[in-house]
Amino acid sequence: MKKTIIMVLLLFFSSCSISQEFQGPYVVHEVIDGDTLDIDLGRIRLSGINTPETGECYYEEAKKKLKEMTLYQEIFLEGDLTDYDKYGRMLRYIYTNTSFVNAEMVAGGYARVYDKYNESTKYYYELKELEKIAQENKLGIWSCTSLQEDCLYVASKNSNLYHKPECKWAKRIKAENLICFHSEEELEGYKAGSSC
């Protein structure tokens, strides 16, 4: 399996043009989460990928992996078809001397490919190939099982709001705080979350 991922990465790298213009090197000063980091130039969002948010399955592992690969290391940046996201972060492909970080995050199951922005992601199809292999091998996020699977509604022990399990706020509830409701009768004392 590892051999397959290495082969795909090699094919991917060989498809990249030698004349690419990279910015750098820059040193990473802080890793914010699994797909965001800070350098002197500003905040960088790894383009084309999306890692779990705080409280979601594999959040800590994704953040740790990005730290291992980049924190206090020299990196090089490659721009994407879109320069900035809606939060003002630079969208970039990140490279170290030994790896293409965005691709490794997907190949290891630490990140999904951001399908919403497929039209503005230069390496969308190459990243999707890596994602497919990670999914088939149930790596990282693809091995997560939902604790909310059989719940009609969920809430946090720290709140009196309940949500549908597919709600983005429900997905951020930490496992140790999760309350699962199997019927509407169990919701006494709780209020519906306003967004979903």
N, C-alpha and C positions, 0 to 999 in steps of 0.2 A: 504494500500500500504506500509506504514511504517512497518507494522507487517510482511509483506512478506520479505522485505529487512532484517529485524532483524532475521527472521528465516533462511534466506540464509546465513547470516553472522555467526549465531550460528552453522549451519551445517558445514560451511567452517572451523571455528575455531576447531570444534570437529574432523575434518579430519586431522588437523595438529598434527604431532607427539609430544608427551610430551617431548621426549628426544631431541628436536631441540636444536642446539647450537646457542645461541644468543650472539652477542657482545654488550657490553654496561654496564651501561647506559652512554650515551653521551648527552650533551646539545646542542640544535640547536642554532647557533649564527646568522644565516641569512637564509632567504628564497629567493631564486633567482627567481623562477617562480612556477607554479603549480606542477612541478614534480622534482624539484632540490633544494637541501638545503645544507648548510655548517655546519660542526661540526669540532672540533679540529683535528679529524682524516683526514679530507679533504672534498672534494665535493662529495655529494651523489646524484645519480639519482635514483628515485623510479623505481624499476624494474617492467617490464610487463605492464606499463601504459604510456599514452601520453596525456598531457594536451594541450590546445590551446596555440599558440605562440602569442607574442606581436601583438596587433592589430586584432586578431581573436576573434570571438564571444566567450565569457565566459572566456577569459584570466584573467581578473581582479578578477572575482569571484573564479576561481580555485586557484590563488595565495593567495587570502585572506583566503580561506578555509584551505590551507596548513599551513599558518601562525597561524590561530586560533588553529589548532591541535598540532603544533610542536614548534613554536618559543619560545625560552627560556625554553622549556620543556625537560625533560629527555626522550630519545628514546632508543630503542634497535634495533639492526640490525640483519637481517638474509640474508645470501648470496643466490645468485641464481645460476643457472647452468653456467652462464657466469659471470665472476668477474668484468670486466671493459667494458665500452663502448668505441667507437672509439675516444672519446674526453678525455679519461683517468679518467672519473668519475667512482666511485664505484657503481655498480648496486646492490641495496639492497631492501629488504622488510623492512618497517619501522613499529615499534610497539610503542605505548605509554602504560601506565598502563591500559588504558581503550579501546584502539582500534587498529585495524590493518589498518594503514593509507592508504596503496595502495588500499585495498578493499573498504574503505569508500569513497575514491576519485571516484572510478568507480561507486559504488552504488548510490552516490548522483548526478551523471551526470557531475562531474567536470573533468572526464578523460575518454578516450577510452582505450580499451585494445590494446596493441601494437601487432597487428596480424603479422607484419613482422618478429617478433622474437618468434613466438609461439613454435618453437622447443627448444628454450633455456630459456623458461619461466616456472619455476617449477609449478606455480599456474595458468597457462593459462586457463584451462577449468573452474576452479572455478571462476576466474575473468570474464570470458565470460558469465557465468550465471548471475552474478550481472549486467553486462552491458546490457544484454537482458531485465532485469526488468527495468532498468533506461530508456532504449529506449522505451519500451512499455508504460511507464508512462510519456514520454517526459520530463524527468528531465534534468536540466542544458543544456549541449551542445546539447542534443537531442531536445531541444525546439527552437534552433536557426534557423532562416530563413535567407536565403541568400538575401542580398540586390542586389546581382549580378545576380540573377536568370534569368532575361530577357535581360541581356546585351550580345552583341556580343563580345565586348572588354571592358576593364576597365582601368582606369588610376587613379593616385593620383593628387590632385590639386598641390602637391609639386614637380611634375616631368613631363617631357615631354615624358615619356615612357608609352606605353600601353601594356597590357597583355591579354591573354585569361582568362576568369573568373576562370577556373579550375587550373591555374598556382599557384604555392605556393607563388609567390611574390604578386599576385593579392589578395590572401586571407589575406595578412597582411596589406592591405590598410584599414585604419580606416574609419568607416562609414561616419564621418564628412568630410573626404577628398576624398571620392569616386566620380569618374566621370564615368558614364555609357554611352557607345556608342552602338547605335542600328544598325548602318550601317557603312560601310567602308568610306563613304563620310565624316562622322563626324570626322575622324582621322586626318584631315589636321593640320599640325603643330606638330604632335606627331610621334615618332619613335617606332618601335616594340622592345620590350624587348629582349635581346639577349638569355636568357635561355629558355623562353617559351612564 
